Amino acid sequence: MGVFRTMAEPKVRILADVSVETRDKLQEVVQALGITKKDFFDKVIEEHHKKCVRNEE
C-alpha cells in the first residue's frame, strides 16, 4: 500500500506585512462582527472582485 498525500493549499500571510496598528484594528473589527479573520478576508475580497473584476454592484 502506498501513502497518498494531498497537497494543501498554500496560505497567504498577509498580516506579516501590515503594521501592528492595522493588525489590532482588524482584530477589533472581526470581534465586533463575530467572524474569523479568514471569513472577513473572504467577504472583502469577494465584494471587491464583484465590483472591480466582474463590474457588478
mmJSON file of the N, C-alpha and C atoms, coordinates in Angstrom:
{"data_MODEL":{"atom_site":{
"group_PDB":["ATOM","ATOM","ATOM","ATOM","ATOM","ATOM","ATOM","ATOM","ATOM","ATOM","ATOM","ATOM","ATOM","ATOM","ATOM","ATOM","ATOM","ATOM","ATOM","ATOM","ATOM","ATOM","ATOM","ATOM","ATOM","ATOM","ATOM","ATOM","ATOM","ATOM","ATOM","ATOM","ATOM","ATOM","ATOM","ATOM","ATOM","ATOM","ATOM","ATOM","ATOM","ATOM","ATOM","ATOM","ATOM","ATOM","ATOM","ATOM","ATOM","ATOM","ATOM","ATOM","ATOM","ATOM","ATOM","ATOM","ATOM","ATOM","ATOM","ATOM","ATOM","ATOM","ATOM","ATOM","ATOM","ATOM","ATOM","ATOM","ATOM","ATOM","ATOM","ATOM","ATOM","ATOM","ATOM","ATOM","ATOM","ATOM","ATOM","ATOM","ATOM","ATOM","ATOM","ATOM","ATOM","ATOM","ATOM","ATOM","ATOM","ATOM","ATOM","ATOM","ATOM","ATOM","ATOM","ATOM","ATOM","ATOM","ATOM","ATOM","ATOM","ATOM","ATOM","ATOM","ATOM","ATOM","ATOM","ATOM","ATOM","ATOM","ATOM","ATOM","ATOM","ATOM","ATOM","ATOM","ATOM","ATOM","ATOM","ATOM","ATOM","ATOM","ATOM","ATOM","ATOM","ATOM","ATOM","ATOM","ATOM","ATOM","ATOM","ATOM","ATOM","ATOM","ATOM","ATOM","ATOM","ATOM","ATOM","ATOM","ATOM","ATOM","ATOM","ATOM","ATOM","ATOM","ATOM","ATOM","ATOM","ATOM","ATOM","ATOM","ATOM","ATOM","ATOM","ATOM","ATOM","ATOM","ATOM","ATOM","ATOM","ATOM","ATOM","ATOM","ATOM","ATOM","ATOM","ATOM","ATOM","ATOM","ATOM"],
"id":[1,2,3,4,5,6,7,8,9,10,11,12,13,14,15,16,17,18,19,20,21,22,23,24,25,26,27,28,29,30,31,32,33,34,35,36,37,38,39,40,41,42,43,44,45,46,47,48,49,50,51,52,53,54,55,56,57,58,59,60,61,62,63,64,65,66,67,68,69,70,71,72,73,74,75,76,77,78,79,80,81,82,83,84,85,86,87,88,89,90,91,92,93,94,95,96,97,98,99,100,101,102,103,104,105,106,107,108,109,110,111,112,113,114,115,116,117,118,119,120,121,122,123,124,125,126,127,128,129,130,131,132,133,134,135,136,137,138,139,140,141,142,143,144,145,146,147,148,149,150,151,152,153,154,155,156,157,158,159,160,161,162,163,164,165,166,167,168,169,170,171],
"type_symbol":["N","C","C","N","C","C","N","C","C","N","C","C","N","C","C","N","C","C","N","C","C","N","C","C","N","C","C","N","C","C","N","C","C","N","C","C","N","C","C","N","C","C","N","C","C","N","C","C","N","C","C","N","C","C","N","C","C","N","C","C","N","C","C","N","C","C","N","C","C","N","C","C","N","C","C","N","C","C","N","C","C","N","C","C","N","C","C","N","C","C","N","C","C","N","C","C","N","C","C","N","C","C","N","C","C","N","C","C","N","C","C","N","C","C","N","C","C","N","C","C","N","C","C","N","C","C","N","C","C","N","C","C","N","C","C","N","C","C","N","C","C","N","C","C","N","C","C","N","C","C","N","C","C","N","C","C","N","C","C","N","C","C","N","C","C","N","C","C","N","C","C"],
"label_atom_id":["N","CA","C","N","CA","C","N","CA","C","N","CA","C","N","CA","C","N","CA","C","N","CA","C","N","CA","C","N","CA","C","N","CA","C","N","CA","C","N","CA","C","N","CA","C","N","CA","C","N","CA","C","N","CA","C","N","CA","C","N","CA","C","N","CA","C","N","CA","C","N","CA","C","N","CA","C","N","CA","C","N","CA","C","N","CA","C","N","CA","C","N","CA","C","N","CA","C","N","CA","C","N","CA","C","N","CA","C","N","CA","C","N","CA","C","N","CA","C","N","CA","C","N","CA","C","N","CA","C","N","CA","C","N","CA","C","N","CA","C","N","CA","C","N","CA","C","N","CA","C","N","CA","C","N","CA","C","N","CA","C","N","CA","C","N","CA","C","N","CA","C","N","CA","C","N","CA","C","N","CA","C","N","CA","C","N","CA","C","N","CA","C","N","CA","C","N","CA","C"],
"label_alt_id":[null,null,null,null,null,null,null,null,null,null,null,null,null,null,null,null,null,null,null,null,null,null,null,null,null,null,null,null,null,null,null,null,null,null,null,null,null,null,null,null,null,null,null,null,null,null,null,null,null,null,null,null,null,null,null,null,null,null,null,null,null,null,null,null,null,null,null,null,null,null,null,null,null,null,null,null,null,null,null,null,null,null,null,null,null,null,null,null,null,null,null,null,null,null,null,null,null,null,null,null,null,null,null,null,null,null,null,null,null,null,null,null,null,null,null,null,null,null,null,null,null,null,null,null,null,null,null,null,null,null,null,null,null,null,null,null,null,null,null,null,null,null,null,null,null,null,null,null,null,null,null,null,null,null,null,null,null,null,null,null,null,null,null,null,null,null,null,null,null,null,null],
"label_comp_id":["MET","MET","MET","GLY","GLY","GLY","VAL","VAL","VAL","PHE","PHE","PHE","ARG","ARG","ARG","THR","THR","THR","MET","MET","MET","ALA","ALA","ALA","GLU","GLU","GLU","PRO","PRO","PRO","LYS","LYS","LYS","VAL","VAL","VAL","ARG","ARG","ARG","ILE","ILE","ILE","LEU","LEU","LEU","ALA","ALA","ALA","ASP","ASP","ASP","VAL","VAL","VAL","SER","SER","SER","VAL","VAL","VAL","GLU","GLU","GLU","THR","THR","THR","ARG","ARG","ARG","ASP","ASP","ASP","LYS","LYS","LYS","LEU","LEU","LEU","GLN","GLN","GLN","GLU","GLU","GLU","VAL","VAL","VAL","VAL","VAL","VAL","GLN","GLN","GLN","ALA","ALA","ALA","LEU","LEU","LEU","GLY","GLY","GLY","ILE","ILE","ILE","THR","THR","THR","LYS","LYS","LYS","LYS","LYS","LYS","ASP","ASP","ASP","PHE","PHE","PHE","PHE","PHE","PHE","ASP","ASP","ASP","LYS","LYS","LYS","VAL","VAL","VAL","ILE","ILE","ILE","GLU","GLU","GLU","GLU","GLU","GLU","HIS","HIS","HIS","HIS","HIS","HIS","LYS","LYS","LYS","LYS","LYS","LYS","CYS","CYS","CYS","VAL","VAL","VAL","ARG","ARG","ARG","ASN","ASN","ASN","GLU","GLU","GLU","GLU","GLU","GLU"],
"label_asym_id":["A","A","A","A","A","A","A","A","A","A","A","A","A","A","A","A","A","A","A","A","A","A","A","A","A","A","A","A","A","A","A","A","A","A","A","A","A","A","A","A","A","A","A","A","A","A","A","A","A","A","A","A","A","A","A","A","A","A","A","A","A","A","A","A","A","A","A","A","A","A","A","A","A","A","A","A","A","A","A","A","A","A","A","A","A","A","A","A","A","A","A","A","A","A","A","A","A","A","A","A","A","A","A","A","A","A","A","A","A","A","A","A","A","A","A","A","A","A","A","A","A","A","A","A","A","A","A","A","A","A","A","A","A","A","A","A","A","A","A","A","A","A","A","A","A","A","A","A","A","A","A","A","A","A","A","A","A","A","A","A","A","A","A","A","A","A","A","A","A","A","A"],
"label_entity_id":["1","1","1","1","1","1","1","1","1","1","1","1","1","1","1","1","1","1","1","1","1","1","1","1","1","1","1","1","1","1","1","1","1","1","1","1","1","1","1","1","1","1","1","1","1","1","1","1","1","1","1","1","1","1","1","1","1","1","1","1","1","1","1","1","1","1","1","1","1","1","1","1","1","1","1","1","1","1","1","1","1","1","1","1","1","1","1","1","1","1","1","1","1","1","1","1","1","1","1","1","1","1","1","1","1","1","1","1","1","1","1","1","1","1","1","1","1","1","1","1","1","1","1","1","1","1","1","1","1","1","1","1","1","1","1","1","1","1","1","1","1","1","1","1","1","1","1","1","1","1","1","1","1","1","1","1","1","1","1","1","1","1","1","1","1","1","1","1","1","1","1"],
"label_seq_id":[1,1,1,2,2,2,3,3,3,4,4,4,5,5,5,6,6,6,7,7,7,8,8,8,9,9,9,10,10,10,11,11,11,12,12,12,13,13,13,14,14,14,15,15,15,16,16,16,17,17,17,18,18,18,19,19,19,20,20,20,21,21,21,22,22,22,23,23,23,24,24,24,25,25,25,26,26,26,27,27,27,28,28,28,29,29,29,30,30,30,31,31,31,32,32,32,33,33,33,34,34,34,35,35,35,36,36,36,37,37,37,38,38,38,39,39,39,40,40,40,41,41,41,42,42,42,43,43,43,44,44,44,45,45,45,46,46,46,47,47,47,48,48,48,49,49,49,50,50,50,51,51,51,52,52,52,53,53,53,54,54,54,55,55,55,56,56,56,57,57,57],
"pdbx_PDB_ins_code":[null,null,null,null,null,null,null,null,null,null,null,null,null,null,null,null,null,null,null,null,null,null,null,null,null,null,null,null,null,null,null,null,null,null,null,null,null,null,null,null,null,null,null,null,null,null,null,null,null,null,null,null,null,null,null,null,null,null,null,null,null,null,null,null,null,null,null,null,null,null,null,null,null,null,null,null,null,null,null,null,null,null,null,null,null,null,null,null,null,null,null,null,null,null,null,null,null,null,null,null,null,null,null,null,null,null,null,null,null,null,null,null,null,null,null,null,null,null,null,null,null,null,null,null,null,null,null,null,null,null,null,null,null,null,null,null,null,null,null,null,null,null,null,null,null,null,null,null,null,null,null,null,null,null,null,null,null,null,null,null,null,null,null,null,null,null,null,null,null,null,null],
"Cartn_x":[0.829,0.0,0.873,0.494,1.239,0.6,1.381,0.867,0.525,-0.689,-1.124,-1.158,-0.558,-0.583,-1.355,-2.236,-2.924,-2.17,-2.038,-1.312,-2.233,-1.794,-2.574,-2.451,-3.512,-3.491,-2.545,-1.643,-0.711,-1.442,-0.954,-1.566,-0.85,-1.619,-1.069,-0.933,0.222,0.496,0.417,-0.776,-0.988,-0.565,-0.905,-0.671,0.801,1.663,3.095,3.6,2.896,3.344,2.611,1.713,0.966,1.484,1.159,1.598,0.834,1.381,0.74,-0.619,-0.693,-1.949,-3.027,-2.652,-3.619,-4.059,-3.128,-3.462,-4.44,-4.191,-5.079,-6.476,-6.53,-7.828,-8.588,-7.879,-8.509,-9.1,-8.352,-8.84,-10.11,-10.133,-11.322,-12.521,-12.281,-13.366,-13.954,-13.099,-13.633,-14.335,-13.853,-14.545,-15.91,-15.987,-17.262,-18.256,-17.748,-18.612,-18.909,-18.092,-18.281,-17.91,-16.883,-16.426,-14.921,-14.396,-12.961,-12.266,-10.963,-10.183,-10.317,-10.301,-10.454,-11.79,-12.856,-14.178,-14.216,-13.571,-13.517,-12.816,-11.641,-10.906,-11.682,-12.292,-13.093,-14.211,-14.885,-16.001,-15.522,-14.472,-13.964,-13.442,-12.711,-12.174,-13.312,-14.316,-15.452,-16.17,-16.382,-17.045,-16.254,-14.953,-14.12,-13.983,-13.936,-13.877,-15.161,-16.276,-17.573,-17.621,-17.14,-17.189,-16.135,-14.901,-13.781,-13.509,-13.77,-13.444,-14.674,-15.772,-16.989,-17.878,-17.503,-18.265,-19.722,-19.937,-21.278,-21.338,-22.492,-22.648,-23.598],
"Cartn_y":[-1.187,0.0,1.25,2.201,3.458,4.508,5.474,6.597,7.725,8.205,9.293,10.587,11.598,12.908,13.863,14.583,15.623,16.916,17.681,18.945,19.966,20.532,21.563,22.866,23.613,24.916,25.828,26.505,27.373,28.529,28.909,30.021,31.312,32.353,33.672,34.386,34.894,35.552,37.065,37.568,38.995,39.8,39.316,40.104,40.266,39.51,39.664,41.004,41.603,42.85,44.098,43.965,45.135,45.623,46.853,47.431,46.8,46.959,46.453,47.129,48.4,49.137,48.548,48.214,47.622,46.253,45.473,44.156,44.283,45.265,45.483,45.906,46.773,47.211,46.036,45.189,44.004,43.132,42.93,42.103,42.708,44.018,44.687,44.525,44.63,44.506,43.102,42.082,40.721,40.353,40.877,40.633,41.295,42.525,43.242,42.537,41.972,41.27,39.841,39.302,37.921,36.905,37.228,36.327,36.114,35.191,34.947,35.884,36.0,36.811,36.25,34.937,34.303,34.687,34.603,34.972,36.439,37.288,38.71,38.923,38.327,38.478,37.889,36.724,36.119,37.073,37.67,38.576,39.83,40.455,41.688,41.429,40.339,40.019,39.726,38.993,38.697,39.994,40.893,42.166,42.976,43.052,43.819,43.125,41.811,41.079,41.33,41.281,41.526,42.927,43.906,45.303,45.617,45.212,45.64,44.721,43.434,42.493,42.155,41.845,41.444,42.629,43.829,45.066,44.963,44.367,44.248,45.139,45.654,46.456,45.819],
"Cartn_z":[0.0,0.0,0.0,-0.804,-0.851,0.038,0.351,1.142,0.177,0.285,-0.583,0.214,-0.354,0.291,-0.592,0.031,-0.726,-0.491,-1.524,-1.384,-0.748,0.321,0.994,0.216,0.255,-0.396,0.387,-0.298,0.427,1.098,2.244,2.975,2.631,2.521,2.251,3.587,3.864,5.144,4.99,4.786,4.571,5.799,6.964,8.175,8.515,7.894,8.15,7.646,6.702,6.08,6.562,7.53,7.987,9.331,9.633,10.908,12.073,13.25,14.466,14.653,14.332,14.471,13.575,12.343,11.414,11.903,12.404,12.952,14.113,14.982,16.128,15.679,14.666,14.138,13.529,12.799,12.219,13.314,14.374,15.483,16.083,16.243,16.782,15.852,14.545,13.564,13.573,13.519,13.48,14.784,15.903,17.167,17.166,16.659,16.605,15.679,14.579,13.627,14.052,14.955,15.404,14.335,13.531,12.468,12.595,11.804,11.813,10.834,10.969,10.024,8.621,8.494,7.189,6.566,7.355,6.835,6.419,7.199,6.869,5.529,5.356,4.1,2.93,3.126,2.06,1.621,2.601,2.3,1.571,2.073,1.466,0.058,-0.124,-1.45,-2.421,-1.991,-2.859,-3.268,-2.318,-2.62,-3.642,-3.462,-4.388,-5.749,-5.754,-7.016,-7.813,-7.117,-7.756,-8.368,-7.622,-8.066,-9.132,-8.902,-9.758,-10.942,-10.798,-11.866,-12.703,-12.009,-12.734,-13.072,-12.594,-12.844,-12.428,-11.265,-10.682,-9.455,-9.157,-7.935,-7.013],
"occupancy":[1.0,1.0,1.0,1.0,1.0,1.0,1.0,1.0,1.0,1.0,1.0,1.0,1.0,1.0,1.0,1.0,1.0,1.0,1.0,1.0,1.0,1.0,1.0,1.0,1.0,1.0,1.0,1.0,1.0,1.0,1.0,1.0,1.0,1.0,1.0,1.0,1.0,1.0,1.0,1.0,1.0,1.0,1.0,1.0,1.0,1.0,1.0,1.0,1.0,1.0,1.0,1.0,1.0,1.0,1.0,1.0,1.0,1.0,1.0,1.0,1.0,1.0,1.0,1.0,1.0,1.0,1.0,1.0,1.0,1.0,1.0,1.0,1.0,1.0,1.0,1.0,1.0,1.0,1.0,1.0,1.0,1.0,1.0,1.0,1.0,1.0,1.0,1.0,1.0,1.0,1.0,1.0,1.0,1.0,1.0,1.0,1.0,1.0,1.0,1.0,1.0,1.0,1.0,1.0,1.0,1.0,1.0,1.0,1.0,1.0,1.0,1.0,1.0,1.0,1.0,1.0,1.0,1.0,1.0,1.0,1.0,1.0,1.0,1.0,1.0,1.0,1.0,1.0,1.0,1.0,1.0,1.0,1.0,1.0,1.0,1.0,1.0,1.0,1.0,1.0,1.0,1.0,1.0,1.0,1.0,1.0,1.0,1.0,1.0,1.0,1.0,1.0,1.0,1.0,1.0,1.0,1.0,1.0,1.0,1.0,1.0,1.0,1.0,1.0,1.0,1.0,1.0,1.0,1.0,1.0,1.0],
"B_iso_or_equiv":[0.0,0.0,0.0,0.0,0.0,0.0,0.0,0.0,0.0,0.0,0.0,0.0,0.0,0.0,0.0,0.0,0.0,0.0,0.0,0.0,0.0,0.0,0.0,0.0,0.0,0.0,0.0,0.0,0.0,0.0,0.0,0.0,0.0,0.0,0.0,0.0,0.0,0.0,0.0,0.0,0.0,0.0,0.0,0.0,0.0,0.0,0.0,0.0,0.0,0.0,0.0,0.0,0.0,0.0,0.0,0.0,0.0,0.0,0.0,0.0,0.0,0.0,0.0,0.0,0.0,0.0,0.0,0.0,0.0,0.0,0.0,0.0,0.0,0.0,0.0,0.0,0.0,0.0,0.0,0.0,0.0,0.0,0.0,0.0,0.0,0.0,0.0,0.0,0.0,0.0,0.0,0.0,0.0,0.0,0.0,0.0,0.0,0.0,0.0,0.0,0.0,0.0,0.0,0.0,0.0,0.0,0.0,0.0,0.0,0.0,0.0,0.0,0.0,0.0,0.0,0.0,0.0,0.0,0.0,0.0,0.0,0.0,0.0,0.0,0.0,0.0,0.0,0.0,0.0,0.0,0.0,0.0,0.0,0.0,0.0,0.0,0.0,0.0,0.0,0.0,0.0,0.0,0.0,0.0,0.0,0.0,0.0,0.0,0.0,0.0,0.0,0.0,0.0,0.0,0.0,0.0,0.0,0.0,0.0,0.0,0.0,0.0,0.0,0.0,0.0,0.0,0.0,0.0,0.0,0.0,0.0],
"pdbx_formal_charge":[null,null,null,null,null,null,null,null,null,null,null,null,null,null,null,null,null,null,null,null,null,null,null,null,null,null,null,null,null,null,null,null,null,null,null,null,null,null,null,null,null,null,null,null,null,null,null,null,null,null,null,null,null,null,null,null,null,null,null,null,null,null,null,null,null,null,null,null,null,null,null,null,null,null,null,null,null,null,null,null,null,null,null,null,null,null,null,null,null,null,null,null,null,null,null,null,null,null,null,null,null,null,null,null,null,null,null,null,null,null,null,null,null,null,null,null,null,null,null,null,null,null,null,null,null,null,null,null,null,null,null,null,null,null,null,null,null,null,null,null,null,null,null,null,null,null,null,null,null,null,null,null,null,null,null,null,null,null,null,null,null,null,null,null,null,null,null,null,null,null,null],
"auth_seq_id":[1,1,1,2,2,2,3,3,3,4,4,4,5,5,5,6,6,6,7,7,7,8,8,8,9,9,9,10,10,10,11,11,11,12,12,12,13,13,13,14,14,14,15,15,15,16,16,16,17,17,17,18,18,18,19,19,19,20,20,20,21,21,21,22,22,22,23,23,23,24,24,24,25,25,25,26,26,26,27,27,27,28,28,28,29,29,29,30,30,30,31,31,31,32,32,32,33,33,33,34,34,34,35,35,35,36,36,36,37,37,37,38,38,38,39,39,39,40,40,40,41,41,41,42,42,42,43,43,43,44,44,44,45,45,45,46,46,46,47,47,47,48,48,48,49,49,49,50,50,50,51,51,51,52,52,52,53,53,53,54,54,54,55,55,55,56,56,56,57,57,57],
"auth_comp_id":["MET","MET","MET","GLY","GLY","GLY","VAL","VAL","VAL","PHE","PHE","PHE","ARG","ARG","ARG","THR","THR","THR","MET","MET","MET","ALA","ALA","ALA","GLU","GLU","GLU","PRO","PRO","PRO","LYS","LYS","LYS","VAL","VAL","VAL","ARG","ARG","ARG","ILE","ILE","ILE","LEU","LEU","LEU","ALA","ALA","ALA","ASP","ASP","ASP","VAL","VAL","VAL","SER","SER","SER","VAL","VAL","VAL","GLU","GLU","GLU","THR","THR","THR","ARG","ARG","ARG","ASP","ASP","ASP","LYS","LYS","LYS","LEU","LEU","LEU","GLN","GLN","GLN","GLU","GLU","GLU","VAL","VAL","VAL","VAL","VAL","VAL","GLN","GLN","GLN","ALA","ALA","ALA","LEU","LEU","LEU","GLY","GLY","GLY","ILE","ILE","ILE","THR","THR","THR","LYS","LYS","LYS","LYS","LYS","LYS","ASP","ASP","ASP","PHE","PHE","PHE","PHE","PHE","PHE","ASP","ASP","ASP","LYS","LYS","LYS","VAL","VAL","VAL","ILE","ILE","ILE","GLU","GLU","GLU","GLU","GLU","GLU","HIS","HIS","HIS","HIS","HIS","HIS","LYS","LYS","LYS","LYS","LYS","LYS","CYS","CYS","CYS","VAL","VAL","VAL","ARG","ARG","ARG","ASN","ASN","ASN","GLU","GLU","GLU","GLU","GLU","GLU"],
"auth_asym_id":["A","A","A","A","A","A","A","A","A","A","A","A","A","A","A","A","A","A","A","A","A","A","A","A","A","A","A","A","A","A","A","A","A","A","A","A","A","A","A","A","A","A","A","A","A","A","A","A","A","A","A","A","A","A","A","A","A","A","A","A","A","A","A","A","A","A","A","A","A","A","A","A","A","A","A","A","A","A","A","A","A","A","A","A","A","A","A","A","A","A","A","A","A","A","A","A","A","A","A","A","A","A","A","A","A","A","A","A","A","A","A","A","A","A","A","A","A","A","A","A","A","A","A","A","A","A","A","A","A","A","A","A","A","A","A","A","A","A","A","A","A","A","A","A","A","A","A","A","A","A","A","A","A","A","A","A","A","A","A","A","A","A","A","A","A","A","A","A","A","A","A"],
"auth_atom_id":["N","CA","C","N","CA","C","N","CA","C","N","CA","C","N","CA","C","N","CA","C","N","CA","C","N","CA","C","N","CA","C","N","CA","C","N","CA","C","N","CA","C","N","CA","C","N","CA","C","N","CA","C","N","CA","C","N","CA","C","N","CA","C","N","CA","C","N","CA","C","N","CA","C","N","CA","C","N","CA","C","N","CA","C","N","CA","C","N","CA","C","N","CA","C","N","CA","C","N","CA","C","N","CA","C","N","CA","C","N","CA","C","N","CA","C","N","CA","C","N","CA","C","N","CA","C","N","CA","C","N","CA","C","N","CA","C","N","CA","C","N","CA","C","N","CA","C","N","CA","C","N","CA","C","N","CA","C","N","CA","C","N","CA","C","N","CA","C","N","CA","C","N","CA","C","N","CA","C","N","CA","C","N","CA","C","N","CA","C","N","CA","C","N","CA","C","N","CA","C"],
"pdbx_PDB_model_num":[1,1,1,1,1,1,1,1,1,1,1,1,1,1,1,1,1,1,1,1,1,1,1,1,1,1,1,1,1,1,1,1,1,1,1,1,1,1,1,1,1,1,1,1,1,1,1,1,1,1,1,1,1,1,1,1,1,1,1,1,1,1,1,1,1,1,1,1,1,1,1,1,1,1,1,1,1,1,1,1,1,1,1,1,1,1,1,1,1,1,1,1,1,1,1,1,1,1,1,1,1,1,1,1,1,1,1,1,1,1,1,1,1,1,1,1,1,1,1,1,1,1,1,1,1,1,1,1,1,1,1,1,1,1,1,1,1,1,1,1,1,1,1,1,1,1,1,1,1,1,1,1,1,1,1,1,1,1,1,1,1,1,1,1,1,1,1,1,1,1,1]
}}}
